[in-house]
């Protein structure tokens, strides 16, 4: 665990849709635990939505409005999961092997 202050991307947006950050010195504080719990809920909801989408799309009997609503829900879940991935990626310790330095495709996708 690092002992210096770091900014953590929180799993929610500010009032105008801007990202929210928390200045931390670890992961034991109230807001860090709240963010961890919120991330877990967001990931669980995304998994449930994905299961639902696969079932609904598999039957082939969706109307345009239902499909549009499902797409909006999926886009929101993808936004949340992406934010969680970015936040967790920033908190990973630096890699010790050269394969992750400079040209890591994962960091390009998340950054």
ROSE-4610 file (N, C-alpha, C; in Angstrom, 1 decimal, always signed):
// ROSE-4610
residu = [X/X/X/X/X/X/X/X/X/X/X/X/X/X/X/X/X/X/X/X/X/X/X/X/X/X/X/X/X/X/X/X/X/X/X/X/X/X/X/X/X/X/X/X/X/X/X/X/X/X/X/X/X/X/X/X/X/X/X/X/X/X/X/X/X/X/X/X/X/X/X/X/X/X/X/X/X/X/X/X/X/X/X/X/X/X/X/X/X/X/X/X/X/X/X/X/X/X/X/X/X/X/X/X/X/X/X/X/X/X/X/X/X/X/X/X/X/X/X/X/X/X/X/X/X/X/X/X/X/X/X/X/X/X/X/X/X/X/X/X/X/X/X/X/X/X/X/X/X/X/X/X/X/X/X/X/X/X/X/X/X/X/X/X/X/X/X/X/X/X/X/X/X/X/X/X/X/X/X/X/X/X/X/X/X/X/X/X/X/X/X/X/X/X/X/X/X/X/X/X/X/X/X/X/X/X/X/X/X/X/X/X/X/X/X/X/X/X/X/X/X/X/X/X/X/X/X/X/X/X/X/X/X/X/X/X/X/X/X/X/X/X/X/X/X/X/X/X/X/X/X/X/X/X/X/X/X/X/X/X/X/X/X/X/X/X/X/X/X/X/X/X/X/X/X/X/X/X/X/X/X/X/X/X/X/X/X/X/X/X/X/X/X/X/X/X/X/X/X/X/X/X/X/X/X/X/X/X/X/X/X/X/X/X/X/X/X/X/X/X/X/X/X/X/X/X/X/X/X/X/X/X/X]
num = [1/1/1/2/2/2/3/3/3/4/4/4/5/5/5/6/6/6/7/7/7/8/8/8/9/9/9/10/10/10/11/11/11/12/12/12/13/13/13/14/14/14/15/15/15/16/16/16/17/17/17/18/18/18/19/19/19/20/20/20/21/21/21/22/22/22/23/23/23/24/24/24/25/25/25/26/26/26/27/27/27/28/28/28/29/29/29/30/30/30/31/31/31/32/32/32/33/33/33/34/34/34/35/35/35/36/36/36/37/37/37/38/38/38/39/39/39/40/40/40/41/41/41/42/42/42/43/43/43/44/44/44/45/45/45/46/46/46/47/47/47/48/48/48/49/49/49/50/50/50/51/51/51/52/52/52/53/53/53/54/54/54/55/55/55/56/56/56/57/57/57/58/58/58/59/59/59/60/60/60/61/61/61/62/62/62/63/63/63/64/64/64/65/65/65/66/66/66/67/67/67/68/68/68/69/69/69/70/70/70/71/71/71/72/72/72/73/73/73/74/74/74/75/75/75/76/76/76/77/77/77/78/78/78/79/79/79/80/80/80/81/81/81/82/82/82/83/83/83/84/84/84/85/85/85/86/86/86/87/87/87/88/88/88/89/89/89/90/90/90/91/91/91/92/92/92/93/93/93/94/94/94/95/95/95/96/96/96/97/97/97/98/98/98/99/99/99/100/100/100/101/101/101/102/102/102/103/103/103/104/104/104/105/105/105/106/106/106/107/107/107/108/108/108/109/109/109/110/110/110/111/111/111]
x = [+0.8/+0.0/+0.9/+0.5/+1.3/+1.0/+1.9/+1.6/+1.5/+1.7/+1.5/+0.1/-0.3/-1.6/-1.8/-2.9/-3.3/-4.7/-5.0/-6.4/-7.0/-8.2/-8.9/-10.2/-10.4/-11.6/-12.7/-13.8/-14.9/-15.9/-16.7/-17.6/-18.9/-18.9/-20.1/-19.6/-20.5/-20.2/-20.7/-20.2/-20.6/-22.0/-22.5/-23.8/-23.9/-22.8/-22.8/-22.2/-22.1/-21.5/-20.0/-19.3/-17.9/-17.4/-16.2/-15.7/-15.4/-15.6/-15.3/-14.0/-13.2/-12.0/-11.9/-11.2/-11.0/-9.5/-9.0/-7.6/-7.5/-6.7/-6.6/-5.1/-5.0/-3.7/-3.9/-4.7/-5.0/-6.4/-6.9/-8.2/-9.1/-8.8/-9.6/-10.6/-10.6/-11.5/-13.0/-13.9/-15.3/-15.7/-15.2/-15.5/-14.9/-13.7/-13.1/-13.9/-14.4/-15.2/-16.6/-17.1/-18.4/-18.2/-17.0/-16.7/-16.5/-15.8/-15.7/-17.0/-17.9/-19.2/-20.0/-19.9/-20.7/-20.2/-18.8/-18.3/-18.8/-18.8/-19.3/-20.8/-21.6/-23.0/-23.1/-22.3/-22.3/-21.9/-20.9/-20.5/-21.5/-22.1/-23.2/-24.4/-24.8/-25.9/-25.6/-24.4/-24.0/-24.0/-23.6/-23.6/-25.1/-26.0/-27.4/-28.0/-27.7/-28.2/-27.7/-26.5/-25.9/-26.7/-26.9/-27.7/-29.1/-29.8/-31.1/-31.0/-30.1/-29.9/-29.8/-28.9/-28.7/-30.0/-30.8/-32.1/-33.0/-33.2/-34.2/-33.8/-32.5/-32.1/-32.1/-32.0/-32.1/-33.4/-34.5/-35.9/-36.3/-35.6/-35.9/-37.2/-37.9/-39.2/-39.3/-38.2/-38.2/-38.7/-39.5/-39.9/-38.9/-38.9/-37.9/-37.7/-38.8/-38.7/-38.0/-38.3/-37.7/-36.2/-35.9/-34.5/-33.7/-34.3/-33.7/-33.5/-34.5/-34.3/-33.2/-33.2/-32.1/-30.7/-30.6/-29.4/-28.9/-29.9/-29.6/-29.1/-29.8/-29.3/-28.0/-27.7/-26.4/-25.3/-25.6/-24.6/-24.3/-25.3/-25.0/-24.2/-24.5/-23.7/-22.3/-22.1/-20.8/-20.0/-20.6/-20.0/-19.5/-20.4/-20.0/-18.9/-18.9/-17.9/-16.5/-16.6/-15.4/-14.8/-15.6/-15.1/-14.4/-15.1/-14.5/-13.1/-13.1/-11.8/-10.7/-11.0/-10.0/-9.6/-10.5/-10.1/-9.3/-9.6/-8.8/-7.5/-7.5/-6.2/-5.2/-5.7/-4.8/-4.3/-5.0/-4.5/-3.6/-3.4/-2.5/-1.1/-0.3/+1.1/+1.8/+2.9/+3.6/+4.0/+3.9/+4.4/+5.9/+6.4/+7.9/+8.4/+7.5/+8.0/+7.8/+8.7/+8.7/+7.5/+6.7/+5.6/+4.5/+4.5/+3.4/+3.9/+5.1/+5.7/+5.5/+5.0/+5.0/+3.8/+3.7/+2.8/+1.7/+1.3/+0.3/-1.1/-1.7/-3.0/-4.0/-4.0/-5.1/-5.1/-3.9/-3.8/-4.3/-4.0/-4.5/-6.1/-6.6/-8.1/-8.8/-8.1/-8.8/-8.4/-7.4/-7.0/-7.6]
y = [-1.2/+0.0/+1.2/+2.2/+3.4/+4.3/+5.2/+6.1/+7.5/+7.8/+9.2/+9.4/+10.6/+11.0/+10.7/+10.0/+9.7/+10.2/+10.4/+10.8/+9.5/+9.2/+8.0/+8.5/+7.9/+8.2/+7.5/+8.2/+7.6/+7.1/+6.1/+5.5/+6.2/+7.5/+8.3/+9.7/+10.4/+11.7/+12.8/+14.0/+15.2/+15.7/+16.7/+17.2/+17.6/+18.0/+18.3/+17.2/+16.0/+14.9/+14.8/+15.7/+15.7/+14.6/+14.0/+13.0/+13.5/+12.6/+13.0/+12.2/+12.9/+12.2/+12.4/+11.4/+11.4/+11.4/+12.3/+12.3/+11.3/+10.3/+9.2/+8.9/+8.3/+7.8/+6.3/+5.6/+4.2/+3.9/+2.8/+2.4/+2.1/+2.6/+2.3/+3.3/+4.5/+5.6/+5.3/+6.0/+5.9/+6.0/+7.1/+7.3/+6.2/+5.8/+4.7/+3.4/+3.1/+1.9/+2.1/+3.3/+3.5/+3.4/+3.9/+3.7/+2.3/+1.5/+0.1/-0.6/-0.3/-1.0/-0.5/+0.7/+1.2/+0.5/+0.4/-0.3/-1.8/-2.4/-3.8/-3.9/-3.0/-2.9/-2.7/-1.7/-1.4/-2.6/-3.3/-4.5/-5.6/-5.8/-6.8/-6.5/-5.2/-4.8/-5.0/-4.7/-4.8/-6.3/-7.2/-8.6/-9.1/-8.6/-9.0/-8.5/-7.2/-6.6/-7.4/-7.8/-8.6/-9.9/-10.6/-11.8/-11.6/-10.5/-10.1/-9.8/-9.0/-8.7/-9.9/-10.8/-12.0/-12.8/-12.9/-13.6/-13.0/-11.7/-10.9/-10.9/-10.7/-10.6/-12.0/-13.0/-14.4/-14.8/-14.2/-14.6/-13.9/-12.8/-12.2/-11.5/-11.2/-10.6/-9.3/-8.4/-7.1/-6.1/-5.2/-4.0/-2.9/-2.0/-0.9/-0.2/+0.2/+1.0/+0.1/-1.2/-2.0/-2.2/-2.3/-2.4/-1.1/+0.0/+1.3/+1.4/+1.0/+1.1/+0.2/-1.0/-2.0/-1.4/-0.8/-0.2/+0.9/+1.8/+2.8/+2.3/+1.3/+0.6/+0.0/-0.6/-1.3/-0.2/+0.9/+2.0/+2.6/+2.7/+3.2/+2.2/+1.0/-0.1/-0.1/+0.0/+0.0/+1.2/+2.4/+3.6/+3.4/+2.8/+2.5/+1.5/+0.4/-0.6/+0.0/+0.8/+1.5/+2.3/+3.1/+4.0/+3.1/+2.0/+1.1/+0.6/+0.2/-0.4/+0.7/+1.9/+3.0/+3.2/+3.4/+3.6/+2.5/+1.3/+0.2/+0.1/+0.4/+0.3/+1.4/+2.5/+3.6/+3.2/+2.3/+1.9/+0.7/+0.1/-1.1/-0.7/-1.5/-1.2/-1.3/-0.5/-0.6/-2.0/-2.4/-3.7/-3.8/-4.9/-5.1/-5.7/-6.1/-6.7/-5.8/-5.9/-5.0/-5.1/-6.2/-6.3/-5.3/-4.8/-3.8/-2.4/-2.1/-0.8/-0.2/+1.1/+1.8/+1.5/+0.2/-0.1/-1.0/-1.1/-2.0/-1.5/-2.4/-2.1/-1.8/-2.5/-2.3/-0.9/-0.3/+1.1/+2.0/+1.8/+2.6/+2.6/+1.4/+1.3/+2.0/+1.9/+2.5/+4.0/+4.5/+5.8/+6.7]
z = [+0.0/+0.0/+0.0/-0.8/-0.8/+0.4/+0.7/+1.8/+1.4/+0.1/-0.4/-0.8/-0.9/-1.3/-2.8/-3.1/-4.5/-4.7/-6.0/-6.4/-6.9/-6.3/-6.7/-7.5/-8.7/-9.5/-8.8/-8.4/-7.7/-8.7/-8.3/-9.3/-9.5/-9.3/-9.5/-10.1/-10.7/-11.3/-10.4/-10.6/-10.0/-10.6/-10.0/-10.5/-12.0/-12.5/-14.0/-14.8/-14.3/-15.0/-15.0/-14.3/-14.2/-13.3/-13.6/-12.7/-11.3/-10.3/-8.9/-8.5/-7.7/-7.2/-5.7/-5.1/-3.7/-3.4/-2.6/-2.2/-1.1/-1.3/-0.3/+0.1/+1.3/+1.8/+2.1/+1.4/+1.6/+1.2/+1.7/+1.3/+2.5/+3.7/+4.8/+5.2/+4.6/+5.0/+4.6/+5.2/+4.9/+3.4/+2.8/+1.3/+0.4/+0.8/+0.0/+0.1/+1.3/+1.5/+0.8/+0.8/+0.1/-1.4/-1.9/-3.3/-3.7/-2.8/-3.1/-3.2/-2.2/-2.2/-3.4/-3.8/-5.0/-6.2/-6.4/-7.5/-7.6/-6.4/-6.4/-6.8/-6.4/-6.8/-8.3/-8.8/-10.3/-11.1/-10.7/-11.4/-11.4/-10.2/-10.1/-11.0/-11.0/-11.8/-13.3/-13.7/-15.1/-15.5/-14.6/-14.9/-15.0/-14.1/-14.2/-15.5/-15.9/-17.1/-18.3/-18.3/-19.4/-19.6/-18.5/-18.5/-19.1/-18.6/-19.1/-20.6/-21.0/-22.4/-23.3/-22.9/-23.7/-23.8/-22.7/-22.8/-23.7/-23.5/-24.3/-25.8/-26.1/-27.5/-28.1/-27.3/-27.8/-28.3/-27.8/-28.2/-29.5/-29.9/-31.2/-31.3/-30.2/-30.3/-29.6/-29.8/-29.1/-30.1/-29.5/-30.3/-30.2/-31.1/-31.2/-29.9/-29.2/-28.0/-26.9/-26.8/-25.8/-26.1/-27.4/-27.8/-27.5/-27.7/-27.4/-25.9/-25.1/-23.6/-23.2/-23.7/-23.4/-23.7/-24.9/-25.3/-24.4/-24.0/-23.1/-21.7/-21.2/-20.0/-20.1/-21.2/-21.4/-21.5/-22.2/-22.3/-20.9/-20.1/-18.7/-17.9/-18.0/-17.3/-17.9/-19.2/-19.7/-19.2/-19.2/-18.6/-17.2/-16.4/-15.0/-14.9/-15.6/-15.6/-16.1/-17.1/-17.6/-16.5/-15.8/-14.8/-13.6/-13.3/-12.3/-12.8/-14.0/-14.6/-14.6/-14.9/-15.0/-13.5/-12.6/-11.2/-10.6/-10.9/-10.3/-11.0/-12.3/-13.1/-12.6/-12.2/-11.7/-10.3/-9.6/-8.2/-8.2/-9.4/-9.5/-9.3/-8.6/-8.5/-9.9/-10.1/-11.4/-11.7/-12.9/-13.3/-13.4/-13.0/-13.0/-14.3/-15.2/-16.4/-17.6/-18.6/-19.7/-20.6/-20.6/-21.5/-21.2/-20.0/-19.6/-19.7/-20.1/-20.2/-21.6/-21.6/-22.8/-23.8/-24.2/-25.3/-24.9/-23.6/-23.2/-23.7/-24.5/-25.1/-24.1/-23.0/-22.0/-21.5/-21.2/-20.7/-21.8/-23.1/-24.1/-24.2/-24.0/-24.0/-22.8/-21.7/-20.5/-20.3/-20.9/-20.6/-21.5]
